[in-house]
Amino acid sequence: MKMMVQNQAKLLVMVLLVAGLIAMNFAAHAQENEYVTGEIRYQSDGMAAGGLWVEVYLGSMLRGRSLTGDDGRYYVAGLTPGSFEIVIKQNMTVLLRQGIILPDQHICNFMLP
């Protein structure tokens, strides 16, 4: 009888632990509804900068990326509130780095030299 009660207690602890982990995972994903969008143009002629990678970093971790369209527009979703760094690249060359804060700065347009 004592062994049965101990096993039931262990099972209850395991169920509560799993339920807690599921709830924490759900809460973390529920906050990932921030985004950043905008367009990138060249200062020299105002033309859209298509075909560039826009990468969004939280510290050293890449959180999202987008390839600009022919119109220079990009959109990166699935971000959390906080401070990020946007890195604009052509192939492997960094063209621009800019810090942003979400949710304050959803729209970020850039002019490249």
Rosetta constraint file for C-alpha pairs under 8 A:
AtomPair CA 1 CA 5 HARMONIC 6.45 0.50
AtomPair CA 2 CA 6 HARMONIC 6.32 0.50
AtomPair CA 3 CA 7 HARMONIC 6.19 0.50
AtomPair CA 4 CA 8 HARMONIC 6.20 0.50
AtomPair CA 5 CA 9 HARMONIC 6.14 0.50
AtomPair CA 6 CA 10 HARMONIC 6.21 0.50
AtomPair CA 7 CA 11 HARMONIC 6.13 0.50
AtomPair CA 8 CA 12 HARMONIC 6.12 0.50
AtomPair CA 9 CA 13 HARMONIC 6.24 0.50
AtomPair CA 10 CA 14 HARMONIC 6.22 0.50
AtomPair CA 11 CA 15 HARMONIC 6.17 0.50
AtomPair CA 12 CA 16 HARMONIC 6.17 0.50
AtomPair CA 13 CA 17 HARMONIC 6.09 0.50
AtomPair CA 14 CA 18 HARMONIC 6.19 0.50
AtomPair CA 15 CA 19 HARMONIC 6.10 0.50
AtomPair CA 16 CA 20 HARMONIC 6.08 0.50
AtomPair CA 17 CA 21 HARMONIC 6.28 0.50
AtomPair CA 18 CA 22 HARMONIC 6.20 0.50
AtomPair CA 19 CA 23 HARMONIC 6.18 0.50
AtomPair CA 20 CA 24 HARMONIC 6.18 0.50
AtomPair CA 21 CA 25 HARMONIC 6.14 0.50
AtomPair CA 22 CA 26 HARMONIC 6.15 0.50
AtomPair CA 23 CA 27 HARMONIC 6.18 0.50
AtomPair CA 24 CA 28 HARMONIC 6.19 0.50
AtomPair CA 25 CA 29 HARMONIC 6.32 0.50
AtomPair CA 26 CA 30 HARMONIC 6.04 0.50
AtomPair CA 27 CA 31 HARMONIC 6.65 0.50
AtomPair CA 28 CA 32 HARMONIC 7.07 0.50
AtomPair CA 31 CA 79 HARMONIC 7.97 0.50
AtomPair CA 31 CA 80 HARMONIC 5.75 0.50
AtomPair CA 31 CA 81 HARMONIC 7.65 0.50
AtomPair CA 32 CA 78 HARMONIC 4.85 0.50
AtomPair CA 32 CA 79 HARMONIC 4.84 0.50
AtomPair CA 32 CA 80 HARMONIC 4.50 0.50
AtomPair CA 32 CA 81 HARMONIC 7.75 0.50
AtomPair CA 33 CA 77 HARMONIC 6.96 0.50
AtomPair CA 33 CA 78 HARMONIC 5.30 0.50
AtomPair CA 33 CA 79 HARMONIC 5.95 0.50
AtomPair CA 33 CA 80 HARMONIC 6.38 0.50
AtomPair CA 34 CA 77 HARMONIC 6.19 0.50
AtomPair CA 34 CA 78 HARMONIC 5.94 0.50
AtomPair CA 34 CA 79 HARMONIC 4.70 0.50
AtomPair CA 34 CA 80 HARMONIC 5.43 0.50
AtomPair CA 34 CA 81 HARMONIC 6.41 0.50
AtomPair CA 34 CA 102 HARMONIC 6.96 0.50
AtomPair CA 34 CA 103 HARMONIC 6.56 0.50
AtomPair CA 34 CA 106 HARMONIC 7.90 0.50
AtomPair CA 35 CA 75 HARMONIC 7.25 0.50
AtomPair CA 35 CA 76 HARMONIC 5.54 0.50
AtomPair CA 35 CA 77 HARMONIC 4.24 0.50
AtomPair CA 35 CA 78 HARMONIC 6.31 0.50
AtomPair CA 35 CA 79 HARMONIC 5.70 0.50
AtomPair CA 35 CA 102 HARMONIC 7.78 0.50
AtomPair CA 35 CA 103 HARMONIC 7.95 0.50
AtomPair CA 35 CA 106 HARMONIC 6.11 0.50
AtomPair CA 36 CA 75 HARMONIC 5.95 0.50
AtomPair CA 36 CA 76 HARMONIC 5.42 0.50
AtomPair CA 36 CA 77 HARMONIC 6.63 0.50
AtomPair CA 36 CA 102 HARMONIC 7.99 0.50
AtomPair CA 36 CA 105 HARMONIC 7.24 0.50
AtomPair CA 36 CA 106 HARMONIC 4.49 0.50
AtomPair CA 36 CA 107 HARMONIC 5.82 0.50
AtomPair CA 36 CA 108 HARMONIC 6.92 0.50
AtomPair CA 37 CA 73 HARMONIC 7.41 0.50
AtomPair CA 37 CA 74 HARMONIC 5.55 0.50
AtomPair CA 37 CA 75 HARMONIC 4.35 0.50
AtomPair CA 37 CA 76 HARMONIC 6.35 0.50
AtomPair CA 37 CA 106 HARMONIC 6.13 0.50
AtomPair CA 37 CA 107 HARMONIC 5.02 0.50
AtomPair CA 37 CA 108 HARMONIC 6.09 0.50
AtomPair CA 37 CA 109 HARMONIC 7.88 0.50
AtomPair CA 38 CA 73 HARMONIC 5.61 0.50
AtomPair CA 38 CA 74 HARMONIC 5.74 0.50
AtomPair CA 38 CA 75 HARMONIC 6.88 0.50
AtomPair CA 38 CA 107 HARMONIC 5.21 0.50
AtomPair CA 38 CA 108 HARMONIC 4.93 0.50
AtomPair CA 38 CA 109 HARMONIC 4.83 0.50
AtomPair CA 38 CA 110 HARMONIC 7.82 0.50
AtomPair CA 39 CA 48 HARMONIC 7.63 0.50
AtomPair CA 39 CA 68 HARMONIC 7.84 0.50
AtomPair CA 39 CA 71 HARMONIC 7.59 0.50
AtomPair CA 39 CA 72 HARMONIC 5.00 0.50
AtomPair CA 39 CA 73 HARMONIC 4.10 0.50
AtomPair CA 39 CA 74 HARMONIC 6.12 0.50
AtomPair CA 39 CA 108 HARMONIC 7.21 0.50
AtomPair CA 39 CA 109 HARMONIC 4.89 0.50
AtomPair CA 39 CA 110 HARMONIC 6.46 0.50
AtomPair CA 40 CA 48 HARMONIC 6.09 0.50
AtomPair CA 40 CA 49 HARMONIC 5.49 0.50
AtomPair CA 40 CA 50 HARMONIC 7.89 0.50
AtomPair CA 40 CA 68 HARMONIC 7.89 0.50
AtomPair CA 40 CA 72 HARMONIC 4.97 0.50
AtomPair CA 40 CA 73 HARMONIC 6.43 0.50
AtomPair CA 40 CA 109 HARMONIC 5.79 0.50
AtomPair CA 40 CA 110 HARMONIC 4.77 0.50
AtomPair CA 40 CA 111 HARMONIC 5.84 0.50
AtomPair CA 40 CA 112 HARMONIC 7.22 0.50
AtomPair CA 41 CA 46 HARMONIC 5.58 0.50
AtomPair CA 41 CA 47 HARMONIC 5.42 0.50
AtomPair CA 41 CA 48 HARMONIC 4.39 0.50
AtomPair CA 41 CA 49 HARMONIC 4.98 0.50
AtomPair CA 41 CA 72 HARMONIC 6.45 0.50
AtomPair CA 41 CA 110 HARMONIC 6.38 0.50
AtomPair CA 41 CA 111 HARMONIC 4.94 0.50
AtomPair CA 41 CA 112 HARMONIC 6.12 0.50
AtomPair CA 42 CA 46 HARMONIC 5.06 0.50
AtomPair CA 42 CA 47 HARMONIC 5.57 0.50
AtomPair CA 42 CA 48 HARMONIC 6.55 0.50
AtomPair CA 42 CA 49 HARMONIC 6.39 0.50
AtomPair CA 42 CA 111 HARMONIC 5.34 0.50
AtomPair CA 42 CA 112 HARMONIC 4.70 0.50
AtomPair CA 42 CA 113 HARMONIC 6.12 0.50
AtomPair CA 43 CA 47 HARMONIC 7.92 0.50
AtomPair CA 43 CA 111 HARMONIC 5.44 0.50
AtomPair CA 43 CA 112 HARMONIC 5.63 0.50
AtomPair CA 43 CA 113 HARMONIC 5.43 0.50
AtomPair CA 44 CA 113 HARMONIC 6.81 0.50
AtomPair CA 48 CA 70 HARMONIC 6.84 0.50
AtomPair CA 48 CA 71 HARMONIC 5.30 0.50
AtomPair CA 48 CA 72 HARMONIC 4.61 0.50
AtomPair CA 49 CA 68 HARMONIC 7.25 0.50
AtomPair CA 49 CA 70 HARMONIC 7.04 0.50
AtomPair CA 49 CA 71 HARMONIC 7.05 0.50
AtomPair CA 49 CA 72 HARMONIC 4.65 0.50
AtomPair CA 50 CA 67 HARMONIC 7.86 0.50
AtomPair CA 50 CA 68 HARMONIC 5.06 0.50
AtomPair CA 50 CA 69 HARMONIC 4.99 0.50
AtomPair CA 50 CA 70 HARMONIC 4.37 0.50
AtomPair CA 50 CA 71 HARMONIC 6.15 0.50
AtomPair CA 50 CA 72 HARMONIC 4.64 0.50
AtomPair CA 50 CA 73 HARMONIC 7.65 0.50
AtomPair CA 51 CA 67 HARMONIC 5.93 0.50
AtomPair CA 51 CA 68 HARMONIC 5.19 0.50
AtomPair CA 51 CA 69 HARMONIC 6.13 0.50
AtomPair CA 51 CA 70 HARMONIC 6.88 0.50
AtomPair CA 51 CA 72 HARMONIC 7.71 0.50
AtomPair CA 51 CA 90 HARMONIC 7.53 0.50
AtomPair CA 52 CA 67 HARMONIC 5.55 0.50
AtomPair CA 52 CA 68 HARMONIC 5.32 0.50
AtomPair CA 52 CA 88 HARMONIC 6.73 0.50
AtomPair CA 52 CA 89 HARMONIC 5.74 0.50
AtomPair CA 52 CA 90 HARMONIC 5.13 0.50
AtomPair CA 52 CA 91 HARMONIC 7.56 0.50
AtomPair CA 53 CA 65 HARMONIC 6.82 0.50
AtomPair CA 53 CA 66 HARMONIC 5.78 0.50
AtomPair CA 53 CA 67 HARMONIC 4.61 0.50
AtomPair CA 53 CA 68 HARMONIC 6.40 0.50
AtomPair CA 53 CA 87 HARMONIC 8.00 0.50
AtomPair CA 53 CA 88 HARMONIC 5.67 0.50
AtomPair CA 53 CA 89 HARMONIC 5.06 0.50
AtomPair CA 53 CA 90 HARMONIC 6.39 0.50
AtomPair CA 53 CA 91 HARMONIC 7.77 0.50
AtomPair CA 54 CA 65 HARMONIC 5.44 0.50
AtomPair CA 54 CA 66 HARMONIC 5.22 0.50
AtomPair CA 54 CA 67 HARMONIC 6.21 0.50
AtomPair CA 54 CA 68 HARMONIC 7.20 0.50
AtomPair CA 54 CA 74 HARMONIC 7.22 0.50
AtomPair CA 54 CA 86 HARMONIC 6.72 0.50
AtomPair CA 54 CA 87 HARMONIC 5.82 0.50
AtomPair CA 54 CA 88 HARMONIC 4.65 0.50
AtomPair CA 54 CA 89 HARMONIC 6.53 0.50
AtomPair CA 55 CA 62 HARMONIC 6.98 0.50
AtomPair CA 55 CA 63 HARMONIC 7.73 0.50
AtomPair CA 55 CA 64 HARMONIC 5.92 0.50
AtomPair CA 55 CA 65 HARMONIC 4.26 0.50
AtomPair CA 55 CA 66 HARMONIC 6.59 0.50
AtomPair CA 55 CA 86 HARMONIC 5.66 0.50
AtomPair CA 55 CA 87 HARMONIC 5.11 0.50
AtomPair CA 55 CA 88 HARMONIC 6.36 0.50
AtomPair CA 55 CA 89 HARMONIC 7.91 0.50
AtomPair CA 56 CA 62 HARMONIC 5.97 0.50
AtomPair CA 56 CA 63 HARMONIC 5.62 0.50
AtomPair CA 56 CA 64 HARMONIC 5.26 0.50
AtomPair CA 56 CA 65 HARMONIC 6.04 0.50
AtomPair CA 56 CA 76 HARMONIC 7.77 0.50
AtomPair CA 56 CA 84 HARMONIC 6.47 0.50
AtomPair CA 56 CA 85 HARMONIC 5.73 0.50
AtomPair CA 56 CA 86 HARMONIC 4.68 0.50
AtomPair CA 56 CA 87 HARMONIC 6.41 0.50
AtomPair CA 57 CA 61 HARMONIC 5.42 0.50
AtomPair CA 57 CA 62 HARMONIC 4.49 0.50
AtomPair CA 57 CA 63 HARMONIC 5.42 0.50
AtomPair CA 57 CA 64 HARMONIC 7.28 0.50
AtomPair CA 57 CA 84 HARMONIC 5.52 0.50
AtomPair CA 57 CA 85 HARMONIC 5.13 0.50
AtomPair CA 57 CA 86 HARMONIC 6.43 0.50
AtomPair CA 57 CA 87 HARMONIC 7.74 0.50
AtomPair CA 58 CA 62 HARMONIC 6.49 0.50
AtomPair CA 58 CA 63 HARMONIC 6.43 0.50
AtomPair CA 58 CA 83 HARMONIC 6.97 0.50
AtomPair CA 58 CA 84 HARMONIC 5.00 0.50
AtomPair CA 58 CA 85 HARMONIC 6.61 0.50
AtomPair CA 59 CA 84 HARMONIC 7.22 0.50
AtomPair CA 59 CA 85 HARMONIC 7.68 0.50
AtomPair CA 63 CA 79 HARMONIC 6.93 0.50
AtomPair CA 64 CA 76 HARMONIC 6.01 0.50
AtomPair CA 64 CA 77 HARMONIC 7.17 0.50
AtomPair CA 64 CA 78 HARMONIC 7.55 0.50
AtomPair CA 64 CA 79 HARMONIC 7.61 0.50
AtomPair CA 65 CA 76 HARMONIC 5.96 0.50
AtomPair CA 66 CA 74 HARMONIC 5.90 0.50
AtomPair CA 66 CA 75 HARMONIC 6.18 0.50
AtomPair CA 66 CA 76 HARMONIC 5.99 0.50
AtomPair CA 67 CA 74 HARMONIC 6.44 0.50
AtomPair CA 68 CA 72 HARMONIC 5.08 0.50
AtomPair CA 68 CA 73 HARMONIC 5.15 0.50
AtomPair CA 68 CA 74 HARMONIC 4.85 0.50
AtomPair CA 69 CA 73 HARMONIC 5.56 0.50
AtomPair CA 69 CA 74 HARMONIC 6.85 0.50
AtomPair CA 80 CA 102 HARMONIC 7.45 0.50
AtomPair CA 81 CA 101 HARMONIC 7.45 0.50
AtomPair CA 81 CA 102 HARMONIC 4.87 0.50
AtomPair CA 81 CA 103 HARMONIC 5.69 0.50
AtomPair CA 82 CA 101 HARMONIC 5.54 0.50
AtomPair CA 82 CA 102 HARMONIC 5.22 0.50
AtomPair CA 82 CA 103 HARMONIC 7.36 0.50
AtomPair CA 83 CA 99 HARMONIC 7.10 0.50
AtomPair CA 83 CA 100 HARMONIC 5.79 0.50
AtomPair CA 83 CA 101 HARMONIC 4.38 0.50
AtomPair CA 83 CA 102 HARMONIC 6.39 0.50
AtomPair CA 84 CA 99 HARMONIC 5.71 0.50
AtomPair CA 84 CA 100 HARMONIC 5.32 0.50
AtomPair CA 84 CA 101 HARMONIC 6.15 0.50
AtomPair CA 84 CA 102 HARMONIC 7.72 0.50
AtomPair CA 85 CA 97 HARMONIC 6.71 0.50
AtomPair CA 85 CA 98 HARMONIC 5.58 0.50
AtomPair CA 85 CA 99 HARMONIC 4.32 0.50
AtomPair CA 85 CA 100 HARMONIC 6.07 0.50
AtomPair CA 86 CA 96 HARMONIC 7.96 0.50
AtomPair CA 86 CA 97 HARMONIC 5.64 0.50
AtomPair CA 86 CA 98 HARMONIC 5.19 0.50
AtomPair CA 86 CA 99 HARMONIC 6.10 0.50
AtomPair CA 86 CA 100 HARMONIC 7.21 0.50
AtomPair CA 87 CA 94 HARMONIC 6.84 0.50
AtomPair CA 87 CA 95 HARMONIC 7.61 0.50
AtomPair CA 87 CA 96 HARMONIC 5.82 0.50
AtomPair CA 87 CA 97 HARMONIC 4.62 0.50
AtomPair CA 87 CA 98 HARMONIC 6.67 0.50
AtomPair CA 88 CA 94 HARMONIC 5.94 0.50
AtomPair CA 88 CA 95 HARMONIC 5.55 0.50
AtomPair CA 88 CA 96 HARMONIC 5.20 0.50
AtomPair CA 88 CA 97 HARMONIC 6.53 0.50
AtomPair CA 89 CA 93 HARMONIC 5.39 0.50
AtomPair CA 89 CA 94 HARMONIC 4.49 0.50
AtomPair CA 89 CA 95 HARMONIC 5.45 0.50
AtomPair CA 89 CA 96 HARMONIC 7.29 0.50
AtomPair CA 90 CA 94 HARMONIC 6.63 0.50
AtomPair CA 90 CA 95 HARMONIC 6.92 0.50
AtomPair CA 95 CA 112 HARMONIC 7.39 0.50
AtomPair CA 96 CA 112 HARMONIC 7.43 0.50
AtomPair CA 100 CA 105 HARMONIC 6.35 0.50
AtomPair CA 101 CA 105 HARMONIC 5.81 0.50
AtomPair CA 102 CA 106 HARMONIC 6.57 0.50
